[in-house]
Amino acid sequence: MKNLAIFASGSGSNAERIVEYFANSQEINVKMFLCNNPEAGVIQRAERLQIPLVMFDRPAFKSGEVVKTLQENQIDWVILAGFLWLVPKNMVEAFPNKIINIHPALLPKFGGKGMYGHFVHEAVVENKETESGITIHFVNEHYDEGAIIFQASYPVTPTDTPEDVAAKGQVLEHKHFPEVIEKVVLNS
């Protein structure tokens, strides 16, 4: 059994979708959620789904305390599902090619520090892009620069608002993220 830890800073819809996807798996288990935002919706989702939740702050994240928690819980894979902080070197080294992130655009476009959530979707609309999508990638020590695992796209029309773009992207995230995690974890 491979144990996953899901990091989330926001509502947690992708985290919940991943839990649902692996609910009956004999090979992959969502063991815990980790969150850095005391206002995040993922906190209520963790409670409702009965998934253990660990809250942490920036000093604990940077010092290696969070890595220790992951190791103590026998975590095999780290999944970033709407997690907004840059992963520190100590975690990248502790989980080499075992940290997967989802980004709400077709990297390398609209990636990097500060490019998350509505900022990405606003940039897509402002730049009059004709398509956007999602990118699932491994995590390294830089924002959105790890090796790309999977991308899926959707059309962006001239009348689409950032909210329309976000909604289209979320459909792809919920469909593909759990499947891609499963393939990567089971083929590693």
N, C-alpha and C positions, 0 to 999 in steps of 0.2 A: 504494500500500500504506500503510495506517494502522498505526502502531506503538503497541502498548500496553505500559505498565509496570504491573505488578501489585504493590501493597504488601500485605504480610501480616505479622501478628505471631504467628500461631498455627500450627495444623496444616497449613493450606494446601489443604484439600480443595476449596474454591471455586476457588483459583488453578489447581489441577490440572484441574478440570472445564473451566475457561475455555481452558486450553491444548489439551485434547482437542477441544473444540468447534471451535476455529479451526485445528486441525492442517493441514487441507487447503485453507484459505481462500486465495483469490487477492487478497483485499482487506484482510484484517486479520491482523496478525502480533503474537504475544506476544513482545516483544523481550527483556524482562528482568523479574526479580523484585527487589524491594527489601524488606529486612527490618530491623527494629529490635531483634529479640529473639534473642540468640545460642543460646537453647534451643528455638527454634521448629521444629516439624516441617516447615515449608515449606522449610527448608534442605536436608533430605534429598530432598524432592520435586524441588527445582530441580536437584539433582545427577542424580537418576534421569531426569528429563525433558530434561536437557541444556539448561536455560535459564540464562543468565548471572544470577548473584545478586550484589547489592550490599548489604553490611551497612552500617548507619550508626547514629550515636548522636544524642542530642537536640541537642547543639550544631551538628552538621552539618546537621540538619534545620531548625533555626531560622535558621541563618546564611545559608541560600540555597545551600549547597554541594550539597545534594541536587537542587535545581532545576537547577543547572549541569550535574550528571550527566545529568539527564533531557534537557536541551537538547542536550548533546554527543552523546547517543545518538539524537537525532532522534525523541523520543517525542511522539506526537500526543495521546494520551489516557492519563490516569492512572486506574487502577481500584483501589479500596480493597476488599480481600476479607478481612475480619477484621483490619483494621488499627486499632489502638486509640488512636493519638495524634491530637490536634487538629491539623488541617492549618494551617500558618502562612500568614499573609497573603501572603507573597512567592510561595508556590506557587499560592494561589488566583488571584493576579493574573497569574502566568505562564501559567496554564492556565484562563482564564475559561470556565466552562461546559464544561470538558473533564475534570473529575474526577467520577467516579461511585462511590458507596458503596452497600453493601448493609447493611441493619439488620434484626436478627431480631425485629422487632415491627411492628405497624401504627402508624407515626408519625402523629400526634404523641404517641401513648401510648408510655410506656416508652422515651423517648429522653433524650438529654443526657449530661452528664459522668458517668462511672461506670456507665452503662447499656449493658452489652455482655455477650455470651455468657450464662453461667448466671445472672447478675444479672437479665437481662431475663426469662428463663424462670421464675425463682423469683418475680419480681414478678407475672407473669401468673397463676401458680397462686395466690399469696397473695391477689391481688385478685379471685379467683374469676371470671376472665374466661371468657366462653363461646366466644370466638374469639381467635385471634392470627394472625400471618402474617409476611410479609416486606415491607420497603419498599426500593425501589431509588430513590436520589435523587441529585441533583447536590450537590456539596459547596461550602459557603461557609465563612466564618471561625468558625462556631459549630457545636457538636456537633448533628448530626441536624436542622438547620434549613433545609437547601437544598431547592430545588423538587423535589417528588415526581414521579418519572418513571413508576413502576409499583408497584402493590401486589397481593398475592395473599394469601388468607386460608385458614385451616383451622379446624375446630371444636376446642374444648378441652372435654373432659368433666370432670365433677367428680372422677373417679378418676385423671386424668392427673397424673403427676409432672413436675417441671421437665425431667427427662431425656426423657420422652415428648414434651413440647412441643418441646424442642430437635430431636428426631429428625424430627418432622413438619415443622418449619421447614426443616431441612436438605434434605429432599426437594424443597421448593419452591425453595430457593436454587439447587440444582444444576440444576433444570429451567429456571428462568426467567432467572437472572442472565446466562448467556452469550447467550441470545436477545435480551434487552433491550439488552445492550451492542451487539450487532450492529446492531439497529435504530437506536439512537441514533447510533452512529458513522457508519453508512452514510447516514443521513438528515441529517447535519449539513452 
